[in-house]
């Protein structure tokens, strides 16, 4: 079994959501340090104040303790306490050589993985051991490819300097924006983020995807007043009713002609019992658009709807931005380099799948930072046949896609 598959399966069995990737990040840092890569971790690899949607301290502590008990690397864990789970590893080439940067995201999703016998991770014994959390987007494969690539390059160093940005909290658009301001990408000449799947078959490669949407993720908490639902309903202020009204209103948010836009409510919760007027309720939602200004307008109007729903029911509401993603466009030179390397590695170069053009990824924050400092960047789709769609309990990808993916990255670096 290849290194990429071994790592992929280990991480798939031990999934960690954004800013709790203590086991994953510490093991990555240890593995690359042992190979001779220069490793930066913890607060030095990300700007703490730029993180959005950081889990509560109790959640972070529990995840940290679990990582300690489940094979986290003790050399690197302490620097990561509190959710500082970024890792930046560099293998330096000649002083005047080209600098190549690669993004590998590490986080999983809050999804209960399928236990069906036909689901390969379940059948083959590497399904999630941590119920309610799952790698359902291919990030475990991204890390696996990056570690195998690091092994190859350490064994036979290239002329180029190579930096791998192991990014936390891609889901929700939180980790890239926290890593970009460190300046660790500022000297990169060629940067790419590679994503498995994206409706592309195994063996296919998309050199660029300029359709990634800007994204704002919001948490709205409605506050009302509890009361007996039968004896004194008039004394209550129903927070759940306000949240439900806001949810319905958001679905009717006017779209923008000529642009791709999305509005979605992913979770609504509140209340304690059928005979108690709920005094608190929470809504998690997002807006997306193919233009940053249009997304900002959608976000502003969504906030107004949340406030209006609260006022309508005599409530107050707190709205918090918990994730934010911008757009980015690929540089032609970067896409051309990817095309050449992909073909040399035996991959078939294709156009992006239509449905991948409405996704979002906060690698765009790193791409824009690289471009602002004179480098070229692109977002690459690497084909992998899927057993189930992204972000679903039955998600799984064809592991045969990993080896040619590593070959392609090595070819790109050595060209």
ABEGO torsion letter per residue (X at the ends): XBAAAAAAAAAAABBBBBGAAAAAAAAAAAAAAAAGBBBBBEAAABBAAABBGBBBAAAAAAAAAAAAAAGBBAAAAAAABGGBABBBBBBBBBAABBBBBBBBBABBBBBBBBABAABAAAAAGABBABBGBBBAAGAAAAAAAAAAAAAAAAABBBABBBBBBBBBGABGGAAAAAAAAAGAAAABABBBBBBBEGGBBBGBBBABBAABBBBBBBBBBBBBBBBBAAABAAABBBAAAAAAAAAAAAAABBBBBGBBBBBBBABBBEEABAABBBABBBBBBBBBBABAAAAAAAAAAAAAAAAAAAAAAGBBBBBBBABBBBBBBBBAAAAAAAAAAAAAAGBBBBBBBAAAAABBBAAAAAAAAAAAAGBBBBBBBBBBBBABBBGBAABBBBAAAAAAAAAAAAAAAAX
